[in-house]
Amino acid sequence: MTAEKKELKILIIGMAGGLAQLTSRLILKNNPHAKILGIDSRDLSQCPKLKGIEYMRMKYSRGNFENIFRSFEFDIVFHLARVSHSSNKNDDVSKRLDLNLMGTNRILSLCLSFKVKKLIILSTYHVYGSLPDNFVFIPENSPLQASIHYPELRDVVEMDQLCTGWMWKNQKEMSTVVLRPCNIIGTQIQNAITKYLTGRLTLNPVDFNPMFQFIHEFDMASILERAIEELPTGVYNVAPNDFISIKEALEQVQGQSIPFPVSLGKPINKLLKFFGMDVPDYFIDYLKYSCLIDNQAIKKHLGEKFYRYNVRETLDLISMR
Amino acid sequence: MTENTEFNYQLPQETYERLAAFLGERYKDYQDPWGFDPKTFLKAVKILYPLYKGYFKVRVFGIEDLEMKPYIVVGNHSGQLPIDAMLISMAFILETKNPIVLRAMIERFMAQLPFIGKVSAELGSILGDRKNCQYLLEHGESILVFPEGVRGVSKNTKDYYKLQKFSTGFCRMAIKNKIEILPVAVVGAEEMYPFVYQAKKLAKFLKLPSFPITPLFPLAGPLGLVPLPSPIDIYIGKPYQLPTELSYDASENLIREHVYKIETKIKALLNQGLKNRRPFFDDIRKPVWDFFGKLNRK
């Protein structure tokens, strides 16, 4: 590490998330002189108190958010604060639109105004959509079709498009990396797929058996950390080389599962919503059709073996939770 | 030519073991992104063997000369349901010196059907897309294509054995990967449903690729879909090598020229097959007549 790198000032937005906390620890491990400010609108009191990390609870759509850019002069900004779709509740939609779109737009503008050197944004592979005519493996330049079929993913797709459009427009001023990871799973992750796999009683599709890619939270955190130095401006799919069918994945996790036809998933989901056990609507189609992403672009920069755990090891690790 | 001469419709144990060894070796380091499962495939071959040998009494011509290398197998599509694809795949796995697993390219409609999409993927079929095709060819797989698409399989009785317009994508894939095209003709599959009227407007209304009306379907429900035991002949032509100077991005006219030649080869094979085909119902009629003949003699 050079002297300049030792003084890195890093902002992590979405610090209450498990992935953000893992990433911050990895950054500090590899760069003990880094100063990290972690912010989140959620409670941060449970976050570990570590030397080099400061926490602030705030909404990044509010006025005081600008002040922290002014005060800290960040070199690197991680935008890991995309609001996920683990619920279908209607009141979430406006919140998601506000944070994912308006909030992201604000982050982008502030990064540019305050001359941040690098912005690393966490998007998702869900932007491609789970469609019966998906080919393998989907590269980064494929159309983002998710919002055509799932209006609830509109904000996710628009956020991704906002970031990528902005990235190319401002590439001379600052470096931006947009990461579209496959399913991130781990003991500290609370997304829909982790909940599905580790649920006490999981529904096991009998009429479809799509292929899934999984990346362990540790590997994802490591890629985020390496993105600071090793990934140039661009969009990168993040997925390991191997994949697994959902049936095998459920067997690997060894949870209790009951067979059910996914074709009846949407009516069943309405019933589940009635009992407050709702599943995101788009998630049902992900249990029908494969959406396998291509990892050639990221491999060019991080090497052939850019992850530690293969898909079976990743599943083994979450089955221990 | 290979023909069944004995009344034994169980897959011979020796063949089963040979196939198991071949599939184990061929796919030991390969993970299929569509979910092709060699074990399920082997089970299916065992289950479908009585249909192949006993029900449809498949005869295969011209398969002896095939080398063990990837091909793009191009056939005429017929018979309302894609049973012809299953029979061609069985022929390539059972009748060749070295088994060839054909990865059939299917319509999006098929891929999104519950259960059917899942089973067909486990048996090796893939969605008809050039990127999928490219991936498989790069991994040394052989592809089965019906360039007529749904037009071929959903014909009225009056159009039986008339080839519909071929798409050209398979030719471009063969050029790109420098792979030979193998023309194949299936004779007998049209008679699985001897009288068909295609209700195109009803199909459009129901958002189905086709809606065949036969004397038994839809009157008899799903039972009406059971195909008649029409004897099937599969004719395999000589491999067609496209000129090396032809580019993947060549004009449609240039590609169409070669597609036309392949169509002509398939037509010739069809005509040959139609001249030599076994009379429809003969296999059913003969044992019944023999039985009554014996009774009369007594």
Interface residues (C-beta under 8 A of the other chain):
Chain A: P132 D133 N134 F135 V136 F137 V206 D207 F208 N209 P210 M211 D242 F243 S245 P261 V262 S263 K288 Y289 S290 L292
Chain B: Q31 P33 W34 G35 R108 A111 Q112 P114 F115 G117 K118 A121 E122 L127 D129 K131 N132 Y135
